């Protein structure tokens, strides 16, 4: 009974946190030509991840699969959707973004756009 009440309270609490999504810990590191983002996502598979970049915002979502046929004695791990949105800015070259996912750590590399070379135009 106590575990059931705890689960109900926990789920209600999570509904009011970040629009019903739970977050996850991240590190954003500035590197020589851009940024590296490291996300801890234990228990998440690559197939459950969705990473998008649009208008300067990096969105990272995970939807863990819920196993409904299990009879839990204790259930503390959340199966709620995870989501983080990071405003990076529009100076990121969206064609050079790379990501790898290994051992529950998602690493995303974002590179700054190359500065445009100024060319001189002779006007007659």
N, C-alpha and C positions, 0 to 999 in steps of 0.2 A: 504494500500500500504506500509506504513512504517513497519508494522508488517511482511509483506512478505519479504521485503528487509532485515530486521533484521534476520529472519529465514534463509535466504539464506547465509548471511554473517556468522551467527553462525555455520551452517553446514559446510561451507568451512573451517572455522577456526578449527573446531573439526577434520576434516580429516587429518590435519597436526599435531595433538596432539596424541602421543602414537599410531601411526599406525591406526588412525581412531577410536580408542576406547577412551572413556572418563574414567577418574579415579573416585575414591570415597575415602572419608577420612577413614583412618585406624589408629589404635593404636596397636603397638606391645609391649607387656609387658613381661619382663622376670619373670617367676615364679620359684618356688622351683625346679621343675623337668623338666623344659622346657620353653615353651612360650605360651602366650595367645594372640590371634589376634582378635581385635574387629573392625568390619566394619559397617559403617553407610550406609544403603541401603533403604531409605524410598521409598515406592511405589512399591517395588519389592516383588514378591511372592516367596515362597520356590521352586515352580516348574520352575521358571525362572533362578534359580541359578545352577552353575556348579563349583564344587571345586575339584581340583586334586592336587596330590603331586607326583612329579617325579624328580629323580636325585637332590634332595635337594631344589627344587623350588616348592613353593606353588602357584598355579594359581587359582584366584577367578574371575569368569565371571558371568555376568548377562545380559540376553537378554529380555528387557521389551517388552511386547506385544504392538504392534502399532494398535490403533483403527482408521482405515482409514475412517470410515463412519461418523466421527464427523466433525462438522463445527465449527472450533475454532474462537472465536473473539480475544482472546489473547492466545498464545501458548508459554510459557516460559520453561516448564519442558521438559527436553531432553528425547527422546525415543531411544537414541543411545545405542549401546552395551557398557557395563561397563566391565573393565578388569584391574586387578592388578596382577603382578607377584612379589613374594617376595622370595629372595634367603635366605633360612633358613640354609642350609647345610645338610650334609649327616648324622649327628649325631642324627637325629630324628628317633624315632621308628615308622615306617610307619604303623605298625599294631595297634598302640594305639591312632591314631589321632581321635578326636571326634569333632563334630560341632553341634551347635544348632542355630536356627533362630527364633527370637521372636521380635515382634513389630518393624520390620525394622532394627534390629541389628543382624548381623551374628557374632557368637563367635566361634572361632576355637581353640582347645587346642592341642598343639603339645608337646610330651614328649620325653626327651632324651633317647637314648638307654642305657640299663643297662650296666655298665662296665663289661667286661668279666673277670671272675675269673681266676686267673693264677693257673694252677695246675703244680705240680712238677712231672717230669717224671724221673725215675731212669733208667739210661742207663748202661748196663753191658758190 
